[in-house]
């Protein structure tokens, strides 16, 4: 029975011979008469061999049983600790909303503070509801053609129907924990997009775009890129490649950044806002606190994404142990990348601009570049060495600064929080950097330095670029078309911005402007107020409200 047990072996003849040699001294001391009795000698040797076999087997059996019991206890306790990590990680990621909120409060006019608070509440509530009903099912459900999931609607069907209660409960806990974790991701994507629309879109627009992003765009992208059956992984599985995006460089930041860019293009810049450049006295303090919260959130963002999928949902012991190592390395890499991005911009200011760091915009650019450094390594945070993570973060911070300083003012978009520079630009760089600087045979630089074939690495880079292009176009086109449709039906803009546009058409008095504001608050602007024809620029066409202003028009035409 002992020989049939797993990993229990009987000592070989060599082991017995070695044991005999160790006792040769005692045998050699026997008298000649004792050794003459060959039969007694052989019996003694056989008994010694059996005793050696038993002692060795007993010791090995005891060690094996102790190992099995310890492993079973460690597994049971480890699963509970892992789920505690999962809930803690999701909760820390939920703090990203507070970080976004404080950064927005510190970078936009004070009059928008209540709009910011209401938009944050809409994001949290609507995203959670939509993910519960359909979002989680489309992202993590049973695969259909590599495009979407078909199960787990309203989280039903997660508990397996098998007889094993423990396995069912474990699967239930994992799936529900993953829903909470993905909810934090979904809310972050929506928050990235809405930072460029602060105070400019109506609440209906906010609700609709949150529904579309958290219920359609992000869940489909998650299924495409983070599920093994998704087409971004399964389509090229024969080449041993797939989308390399561990922490969401493309699936989160490029998705949210491209949606923000689409919203900014659809809205256009505010031409008539006189207080856009106004900076509240408390703005730097709120922005700094928000930055610290975002730094903690993004560090957790990078550290736990790979750990969740490869440790909690993996059945191999080696994967779980390796994931703990990857978590620690990811935390250090994320912090080093943030330091590199911020330090690079500080040196740029000191060398090229002779900055004294006494202005608000210098302060903001340093913060944005530091966060951009963290986001740059999301694509493969665990894959970099610590030094390489600093290089990736430094390049990401410089690229973000160049966009903010040289490009943003030359394109027709308004981005008060610099969401595009903070998310889209470093996200695009991160998806490229992971293929070039990966500290493994899958990295192009590693393969060249170790004189290995880089063909597969180049294919991986091309596939990453192709998938990122699809993610960008999908997110951008959905939001841009949505905004155009809402603008066509007069649901896009907030009433405050509509009044602001009308007020700057040549010479509205304060009394007339006050009447327009009161009418807008009553949600009946066009029926309650009709400005004198002479007050408006008759040679211009208001593209924002689609109101043709001719020489003669009636009230009905004005309303239309």
C-alpha positions as CSV (number, residue, x, y, z in Angstrom):
1,X,0.0,0.0,0.0
2,X,2.9,2.3,0.7
3,X,4.4,1.8,-2.7
4,X,1.2,2.7,-4.4
5,X,1.0,6.1,-2.8
6,X,1.8,9.2,-4.8
7,X,5.5,10.2,-4.8
8,X,6.4,7.5,-2.2
9,X,9.4,5.4,-3.4
10,X,11.2,2.4,-1.9
11,X,15.0,2.8,-1.3
12,X,17.0,1.3,-4.2
13,X,19.7,-1.4,-4.0
14,X,22.3,1.3,-3.9
15,X,20.7,2.9,-0.8
16,X,20.7,-0.5,0.9
17,X,24.3,-1.1,0.0
18,X,25.3,2.3,1.3
19,X,23.5,1.6,4.6
20,X,25.4,-1.8,4.7
21,X,28.7,0.0,4.3
22,X,27.9,2.4,7.1
23,X,27.5,-0.6,9.4
24,X,30.5,-2.5,8.0
25,X,32.6,-1.6,11.0
26,X,30.2,-3.3,13.4
27,X,30.2,-6.4,11.2
28,X,33.9,-6.5,10.9
29,X,34.2,-6.6,14.7
30,X,32.3,-9.9,14.8
31,X,34.3,-12.9,15.6
32,X,35.2,-15.5,13.0
33,X,32.9,-18.0,14.7
34,X,29.9,-15.7,14.4
35,X,30.6,-15.1,10.7
36,X,31.0,-18.8,10.1
37,X,27.2,-19.2,10.6
38,X,26.4,-17.9,7.2
39,X,22.7,-18.5,7.7
40,X,22.5,-16.3,10.8
41,X,24.6,-13.6,9.1
42,X,22.2,-13.5,6.0
43,X,19.2,-13.3,8.3
44,X,20.7,-10.4,10.1
45,X,21.6,-8.6,6.9
46,X,18.0,-9.2,5.6
47,X,16.5,-7.9,8.8
48,X,18.7,-4.8,8.6
49,X,17.6,-4.2,5.0
50,X,13.9,-4.4,5.9
51,X,14.5,-2.1,8.8
52,X,16.2,0.4,6.5
53,X,13.4,0.3,4.0
54,X,10.8,0.8,6.8
55,X,12.5,3.7,8.4
56,X,13.1,5.5,5.1
57,X,9.5,4.9,4.0
58,X,8.1,6.0,7.3
59,X,10.1,9.2,7.2
60,X,9.1,10.0,3.7
61,X,5.4,9.2,4.4
62,X,5.4,11.4,7.4
63,X,6.9,14.3,5.4
64,X,4.5,13.8,2.6
65,X,1.5,13.8,4.9
66,X,2.7,16.9,6.6
67,X,3.2,18.6,3.3
68,X,-0.3,17.6,2.0
69,X,-2.0,18.8,5.2
70,X,0.0,22.1,5.2
71,X,-0.7,22.6,1.5
72,X,-4.5,22.1,2.1
73,X,-4.5,24.5,5.0
74,X,-2.5,27.1,3.0
75,X,-4.8,26.7,0.1
76,X,-8.0,27.2,2.1
77,X,-6.6,30.2,4.0
78,X,-4.9,31.5,0.8
79,X,-8.2,31.6,-1.1
80,X,-9.8,33.7,1.6
81,X,-6.8,36.0,1.8
82,X,-6.8,36.4,-2.0
83,X,-10.5,37.3,-2.0
84,X,-9.7,39.9,0.7
85,X,-7.0,41.3,-1.6
86,X,-9.6,41.4,-4.4
87,X,-12.1,43.4,-2.4
88,X,-9.4,45.7,-1.0
89,X,-8.0,46.3,-4.5
90,X,-11.4,47.2,-5.9
91,X,-12.1,49.5,-3.0
92,X,-8.8,51.3,-3.5
93,X,-9.6,51.7,-7.2
94,X,-13.0,53.1,-6.2
95,X,-11.0,55.9,-4.6
96,X,-10.0,57.0,-8.1
97,X,-13.4,58.7,-8.3
98,X,-12.4,60.9,-5.4
99,X,-9.1,61.7,-7.1
100,X,-10.8,62.6,-10.3
101,X,-13.3,64.7,-8.4
102,X,-10.7,66.7,-6.5
103,X,-8.6,67.3,-9.6
104,X,-11.6,68.5,-11.5
105,X,-12.6,70.8,-8.6
106,X,-9.1,72.3,-8.7
107,X,-8.9,72.8,-12.4
108,X,-12.3,74.2,-13.5
109,X,-14.3,77.3,-12.5
110,X,-15.9,77.3,-9.1
111,X,-19.4,77.7,-10.6
112,X,-19.2,74.2,-11.9
113,X,-18.6,72.5,-8.5
114,X,-22.2,71.2,-8.2
115,X,-22.1,70.0,-11.8
116,X,-18.9,68.0,-11.0
117,X,-20.5,66.5,-7.9
118,X,-23.7,65.5,-9.7
119,X,-21.8,64.0,-12.6
120,X,-19.7,61.9,-10.2
121,X,-22.8,60.5,-8.6
122,X,-24.3,59.8,-12.0
123,X,-21.2,57.9,-13.0
124,X,-21.1,55.8,-9.9
125,X,-24.7,54.9,-9.8
126,X,-25.5,54.4,-13.5
127,X,-22.3,52.5,-14.2
128,X,-22.9,50.1,-11.3
129,X,-26.5,49.5,-12.4
130,X,-25.7,48.9,-16.1
131,X,-22.7,46.6,-15.3
132,X,-25.1,44.6,-13.0
133,X,-27.7,44.1,-15.7
134,X,-25.7,43.6,-18.9
135,X,-22.1,44.9,-18.7
136,X,-20.6,42.0,-16.7
137,X,-22.4,39.4,-18.8
138,X,-21.1,40.9,-22.1
139,X,-17.5,41.1,-20.8
140,X,-17.1,37.9,-18.7
141,X,-19.9,35.6,-19.8
142,X,-19.8,32.5,-22.0
143,X,-18.1,33.4,-25.3
144,X,-20.1,33.9,-28.5
145,X,-17.9,34.2,-31.7
146,X,-15.2,36.0,-29.7
147,X,-17.2,39.2,-29.6
148,X,-19.4,39.2,-26.5
149,X,-20.5,37.1,-23.5
150,X,-23.9,35.4,-23.3
151,X,-24.3,34.5,-19.6
152,X,-24.3,36.1,-16.1
153,X,-27.0,38.7,-16.9
154,X,-27.8,40.3,-13.5
155,X,-25.1,38.0,-12.1
156,X,-27.5,35.0,-12.5
157,X,-26.0,31.6,-13.4
158,X,-22.7,32.2,-11.7
159,X,-23.3,29.4,-9.1
160,X,-22.5,26.2,-10.9
161,X,-25.0,23.4,-11.0
162,X,-22.7,20.6,-10.1
163,X,-22.8,18.6,-6.9
164,X,-19.6,20.0,-5.5
165,X,-20.8,22.6,-3.0
166,X,-17.3,23.8,-2.2
167,X,-16.4,24.3,-5.8
168,X,-19.6,26.1,-6.5
169,X,-19.2,28.5,-3.6
170,X,-15.6,29.2,-4.6
171,X,-16.6,30.0,-8.1
172,X,-19.5,32.2,-6.9
173,X,-17.1,34.1,-4.6
174,X,-14.5,34.6,-7.4
175,X,-17.1,35.8,-10.0
176,X,-18.8,38.2,-7.6
177,X,-15.5,39.6,-6.5
178,X,-14.4,40.0,-10.1
179,X,-17.7,42.0,-10.7
180,X,-16.8,44.4,-8.0
181,X,-13.3,44.7,-9.4
182,X,-14.5,45.3,-12.9
183,X,-17.0,47.9,-11.6
184,X,-14.1,50.0,-10.4
185,X,-12.5,49.7,-13.9
186,X,-15.8,50.7,-15.6
187,X,-16.4,53.7,-13.4
188,X,-12.8,54.9,-14.0
189,X,-13.2,54.7,-17.8
190,X,-16.4,56.8,-17.7
191,X,-14.7,59.3,-15.3
192,X,-11.8,59.7,-17.8
193,X,-14.2,60.6,-20.6
194,X,-16.4,63.0,-18.5
195,X,-13.5,65.2,-17.4
196,X,-13.5,67.1,-20.7
197,X,-17.3,67.8,-20.5
198,X,-17.5,69.4,-17.1
199,X,-20.4,71.8,-17.0
200,X,-20.9,71.6,-20.7
201,X,-23.3,68.7,-21.3
202,X,-26.8,68.2,-19.9
203,X,-27.6,65.5,-17.3
204,X,-29.4,63.6,-20.0
205,X,-26.2,63.4,-22.0
206,X,-24.3,62.3,-18.9
207,X,-26.7,59.5,-18.2
208,X,-26.8,58.3,-21.8
209,X,-23.1,58.4,-22.3
210,X,-22.5,56.6,-19.0
211,X,-24.9,53.9,-20.1
212,X,-23.3,53.5,-23.4
213,X,-19.7,53.4,-22.1
214,X,-20.3,51.1,-19.1
215,X,-22.9,48.9,-20.8
216,X,-21.6,48.5,-24.4
217,X,-18.1,50.0,-25.2
218,X,-16.1,48.9,-22.2
219,X,-17.6,45.4,-21.7
220,X,-17.1,44.5,-25.3
221,X,-13.5,45.7,-25.2
222,X,-12.9,43.7,-22.0
223,X,-14.2,40.6,-23.7
224,X,-12.1,41.1,-26.8
225,X,-8.9,41.8,-25.0
226,X,-8.9,40.2,-21.5
227,X,-10.8,37.0,-22.2
228,X,-8.9,34.1,-23.7
229,X,-11.8,33.5,-26.1
230,X,-11.9,37.1,-27.2
231,X,-10.9,37.7,-30.9
232,X,-7.9,39.8,-29.9
233,X,-6.4,36.7,-28.3
234,X,-8.0,33.7,-30.1
235,X,-7.5,35.1,-33.6
236,X,-3.7,34.9,-33.4
237,X,-3.3,32.1,-30.9
238,X,-1.6,29.9,-33.4
239,X,1.3,32.4,-33.6
240,X,1.6,32.3,-29.8
241,X,0.6,36.0,-29.5
242,X,-2.3,38.0,-28.3
243,X,-3.1,41.5,-27.0
244,X,-0.4,42.3,-24.5
245,X,-2.2,44.7,-22.1
246,X,-2.0,43.4,-18.5
247,X,-3.2,46.6,-16.7
248,X,-5.4,48.3,-19.3
249,X,-3.1,50.7,-21.2
250,X,-5.3,50.3,-24.2
251,X,-8.5,48.8,-22.8
252,X,-8.9,51.4,-20.1
253,X,-6.8,54.5,-20.8
254,X,-6.9,54.6,-24.7
255,X,-10.6,53.7,-24.5
256,X,-11.4,56.5,-22.0
257,X,-8.9,59.0,-23.7
258,X,-10.3,58.4,-27.2
259,X,-13.9,58.8,-25.9
260,X,-12.8,62.1,-24.2
261,X,-11.2,63.3,-27.5
262,X,-14.4,62.5,-29.4
263,X,-16.5,64.4,-26.8
264,X,-14.1,67.4,-27.0
265,X,-14.2,67.5,-30.8
266,X,-18.0,67.3,-30.8
267,X,-18.4,70.1,-28.3
268,X,-15.7,72.3,-29.6
269,X,-14.0,75.0,-27.5
270,X,-16.1,77.5,-25.5
271,X,-15.5,80.7,-27.4
272,X,-17.5,83.0,-25.1
273,X,-16.6,81.8,-21.6
274,X,-14.8,84.7,-19.9
275,X,-14.0,82.9,-16.7
276,X,-12.4,79.8,-18.1
277,X,-9.0,80.9,-17.0
278,X,-10.2,81.8,-13.5
279,X,-8.4,79.7,-10.8
280,X,-9.9,79.5,-7.3
281,X,-7.6,80.1,-4.4
282,X,-8.0,76.6,-3.0
283,X,-7.5,74.9,-6.4
284,X,-3.8,73.9,-5.9
285,X,-4.6,72.2,-2.6
286,X,-7.6,70.2,-4.0
287,X,-5.5,69.2,-7.0
288,X,-2.6,68.0,-4.9
289,X,-4.9,65.9,-2.7
290,X,-6.6,64.5,-5.8
291,X,-3.1,63.7,-7.3
292,X,-2.1,61.7,-4.2
293,X,-5.3,59.7,-4.3
294,X,-4.8,59.0,-8.0
295,X,-1.2,57.9,-7.4
296,X,-2.4,55.3,-4.8
297,X,-5.2,54.3,-7.1
298,X,-3.1,53.8,-10.2
299,X,-0.4,51.9,-8.2
300,X,-3.1,49.5,-7.1
301,X,-4.5,49.6,-10.6
302,X,-1.3,48.1,-12.1
303,X,-0.5,45.8,-9.2
304,X,-3.7,43.8,-8.9
305,X,-5.0,43.4,-12.4
306,X,-2.6,40.6,-13.3
307,X,-2.8,39.1,-9.8
308,X,-6.5,38.8,-10.0
309,X,-6.6,36.9,-13.2
310,X,-3.5,34.7,-12.8
311,X,-3.6,33.9,-9.1
312,X,-7.2,33.9,-7.9
313,X,-8.5,32.3,-11.1
314,X,-5.6,30.0,-11.7
315,X,-5.5,26.4,-10.5
316,X,-1.7,26.1,-10.4
317,X,0.3,26.6,-7.3
318,X,3.2,28.1,-9.2
319,X,1.1,30.8,-10.8
320,X,-0.2,31.9,-7.4
321,X,3.4,32.2,-6.0
322,X,4.7,34.0,-9.0
323,X,1.8,36.4,-8.9
324,X,2.7,37.5,-5.4
325,X,6.2,38.4,-6.7
326,X,4.6,40.2,-9.7
327,X,2.5,42.3,-7.4
328,X,5.5,43.6,-5.4
329,X,7.4,44.3,-8.6
330,X,4.4,46.1,-10.1
331,X,4.1,48.4,-7.1
332,X,7.7,49.4,-7.3
333,X,7.7,49.8,-11.0
334,X,4.6,52.1,-10.9
335,X,6.1,54.3,-8.3
336,X,9.4,54.5,-10.1
337,X,7.6,55.4,-13.3
338,X,5.7,58.2,-11.5
339,X,9.0,59.6,-10.2
340,X,10.5,59.5,-13.6
341,X,7.7,61.3,-15.4
342,X,7.5,64.0,-12.8
343,X,11.3,64.5,-12.5
344,X,11.6,64.8,-16.3
345,X,9.2,67.7,-16.5
346,X,10.8,69.4,-13.5
347,X,14.2,69.3,-15.3
348,X,12.6,70.6,-18.5
349,X,11.2,73.5,-16.7
350,X,14.5,74.3,-14.9
351,X,16.7,73.9,-18.0
352,X,14.6,75.3,-20.8
353,X,12.1,77.6,-19.1
354,X,14.1,78.8,-16.1
355,X,11.0,78.1,-14.0
356,X,10.6,79.2,-10.4
357,X,7.6,76.9,-9.8
358,X,5.5,79.7,-8.5
359,X,2.7,79.4,-11.1
360,X,-0.4,77.2,-11.1
361,X,0.2,75.8,-14.6
362,X,3.7,74.6,-13.8
363,X,2.3,72.8,-10.8
364,X,-0.4,71.2,-12.9
365,X,1.9,70.1,-15.7
366,X,4.2,68.4,-13.2
367,X,1.3,66.5,-11.6
368,X,-0.1,65.4,-15.0
369,X,3.3,64.2,-16.2
370,X,3.8,62.2,-13.1
371,X,0.5,60.5,-13.5
372,X,1.2,60.0,-17.2
373,X,4.4,58.1,-16.1
374,X,2.3,55.7,-14.1
375,X,-0.2,55.2,-16.9
376,X,2.6,54.5,-19.4
377,X,3.5,51.2,-17.8
378,X,0.0,49.9,-17.4
379,X,0.4,47.7,-20.5
380,X,3.0,45.5,-18.8
381,X,3.9,46.7,-15.4
382,X,5.1,43.3,-14.2
383,X,7.2,42.8,-17.4
384,X,9.7,45.6,-16.8
385,X,12.8,45.7,-14.7
386,X,12.8,48.5,-12.2
387,X,15.3,50.6,-14.2
388,X,13.3,50.1,-17.4
389,X,10.1,51.1,-15.7
390,X,11.7,54.5,-14.8
391,X,12.7,54.9,-18.5
392,X,9.2,54.1,-19.7
393,X,7.7,56.5,-17.2
394,X,10.1,59.3,-18.1
395,X,9.3,59.0,-21.8
396,X,5.6,59.0,-21.0
397,X,5.8,62.1,-18.9
398,X,7.8,64.0,-21.6
399,X,5.2,63.0,-24.3
400,X,2.4,64.1,-22.0
401,X,4.1,67.5,-21.4
402,X,4.7,68.0,-25.1
403,X,1.1,67.4,-25.9
404,X,-0.1,69.8,-23.2
405,X,2.4,72.5,-24.1
406,X,2.7,72.4,-27.9
407,X,-0.3,70.5,-29.4
408,X,-3.4,71.2,-27.3
409,X,-3.6,74.9,-28.1
410,X,-3.4,74.1,-31.8
411,X,-6.4,71.8,-32.1
412,X,-10.1,72.8,-31.7
413,X,-10.7,71.0,-28.3
414,X,-11.2,72.2,-24.8
415,X,-9.6,69.9,-22.2
416,X,-9.5,71.7,-18.8
417,X,-8.2,68.7,-16.9
418,X,-5.7,67.6,-19.6
419,X,-7.4,64.1,-19.7
420,X,-6.1,63.5,-23.2
421,X,-2.5,64.2,-22.2
422,X,-2.9,62.2,-19.0
423,X,-4.5,59.1,-20.4
424,X,-4.6,58.8,-24.2
425,X,-1.0,59.8,-25.0
426,X,0.7,57.7,-22.3
427,X,-1.7,54.8,-23.0
428,X,-0.6,54.8,-26.7
429,X,3.0,54.9,-25.7
430,X,2.5,52.1,-23.1
431,X,1.1,49.7,-25.6
432,X,4.1,50.1,-27.8
433,X,6.7,50.1,-24.9
434,X,5.6,46.8,-23.6
435,X,6.5,45.1,-26.9
436,X,9.8,46.8,-27.2
437,X,11.2,46.9,-23.6
438,X,9.6,43.7,-22.1
439,X,12.3,42.1,-19.9
440,X,11.6,38.6,-21.4
441,X,12.1,36.8,-24.7
442,X,8.8,38.5,-25.8
443,X,10.5,41.9,-25.9
444,X,12.2,43.2,-29.0
445,X,15.1,44.7,-27.2
446,X,15.7,41.6,-25.0
447,X,15.6,39.4,-28.1
448,X,18.2,41.5,-29.9
449,X,20.5,41.8,-27.0
450,X,20.4,38.0,-26.4
451,X,20.7,37.2,-30.1
452,X,17.4,35.5,-30.3
453,X,14.9,35.7,-33.1
454,X,12.7,38.8,-32.9
455,X,10.1,37.8,-35.5
456,X,7.5,36.8,-33.0
457,X,8.2,40.0,-31.0
458,X,7.7,42.2,-34.1
459,X,4.4,40.3,-34.8
460,X,3.4,41.0,-31.3
461,X,4.1,44.7,-31.7
462,X,2.1,44.9,-35.0
463,X,-0.8,43.1,-33.4
464,X,-0.8,45.4,-30.4
465,X,-0.9,48.4,-32.7
466,X,-3.7,46.9,-34.7
467,X,-5.8,46.1,-31.6
468,X,-5.1,49.6,-30.2
469,X,-6.3,51.2,-33.4
470,X,-9.5,49.2,-33.3
471,X,-10.0,50.2,-29.6
472,X,-9.4,53.9,-30.5
473,X,-11.7,53.9,-33.5
474,X,-14.5,52.0,-31.8
475,X,-14.5,54.3,-28.7
476,X,-14.1,57.5,-30.7
477,X,-16.8,56.7,-33.3
478,X,-19.4,55.6,-30.8
479,X,-19.1,58.7,-28.6
480,X,-18.8,61.1,-31.6
481,X,-21.9,59.7,-33.3
482,X,-23.7,59.7,-29.9
483,X,-22.9,63.4,-29.3
484,X,-24.0,64.4,-32.9
485,X,-27.3,62.7,-32.4
486,X,-27.9,64.3,-29.0
487,X,-26.9,67.7,-30.5
488,X,-29.4,67.1,-33.3
489,X,-32.2,66.6,-30.8
490,X,-31.1,69.5,-28.6
491,X,-30.2,67.2,-25.7
492,X,-26.4,67.6,-25.7
493,X,-25.5,70.9,-24.1
494,X,-26.3,72.2,-20.7
495,X,-28.7,75.2,-20.5
496,X,-26.0,77.4,-19.0
497,X,-23.8,77.0,-22.0
498,X,-26.7,77.6,-24.4
499,X,-27.5,80.9,-22.6
500,X,-23.8,81.8,-22.6
501,X,-23.6,81.4,-26.4
502,X,-26.8,83.5,-27.0
503,X,-25.6,86.2,-24.6
504,X,-22.5,86.9,-26.7
505,X,-24.4,87.7,-29.9
506,X,-23.7,91.4,-29.9
507,X,-24.9,93.4,-27.0
508,X,-27.3,91.5,-24.7
509,X,-27.8,93.7,-21.6
510,X,-27.5,92.4,-18.1
511,X,-31.3,92.5,-17.7
512,X,-31.8,90.5,-20.9
513,X,-29.2,88.0,-19.9
514,X,-30.9,87.6,-16.5
515,X,-34.2,86.9,-18.2
516,X,-32.5,84.3,-20.3
517,X,-30.9,82.6,-17.3
518,X,-34.3,82.5,-15.5
519,X,-36.0,81.1,-18.6
520,X,-33.2,78.5,-18.8
521,X,-33.7,77.5,-15.2
522,X,-37.4,77.0,-15.9
523,X,-36.4,74.8,-18.9
524,X,-38.5,76.9,-21.3
525,X,-35.9,79.3,-22.7
526,X,-37.1,79.6,-26.3
527,X,-40.8,80.1,-25.5
528,X,-40.3,82.5,-22.6
529,X,-37.8,84.8,-24.1
530,X,-37.4,86.4,-27.6
531,X,-34.6,88.8,-27.9
532,X,-35.0,91.9,-30.1
533,X,-33.9,91.2,-33.7
534,X,-31.4,94.1,-33.6
535,X,-29.5,92.6,-30.7
536,X,-28.3,89.6,-32.8
537,X,-25.7,89.3,-35.5
538,X,-27.9,88.8,-38.6
539,X,-24.9,87.9,-40.8
540,X,-23.9,85.0,-38.7
541,X,-25.3,81.5,-38.2
542,X,-25.2,80.0,-34.8
543,X,-23.9,76.6,-35.5
544,X,-24.1,75.6,-31.8
545,X,-27.9,76.0,-31.7
546,X,-28.6,75.6,-35.4
547,X,-30.6,78.9,-35.4
548,X,-30.5,80.8,-38.7
549,X,-30.6,84.5,-38.0
550,X,-32.0,86.3,-41.0
551,X,-33.1,89.9,-41.5
552,X,-36.7,89.1,-40.8
553,X,-38.0,86.2,-38.7
554,X,-41.0,85.4,-36.6
555,X,-41.1,83.8,-33.2
556,X,-42.0,80.5,-34.7
557,X,-38.9,80.5,-36.9
558,X,-36.8,81.5,-34.0
559,X,-38.1,78.6,-31.9
560,X,-37.4,76.2,-34.8
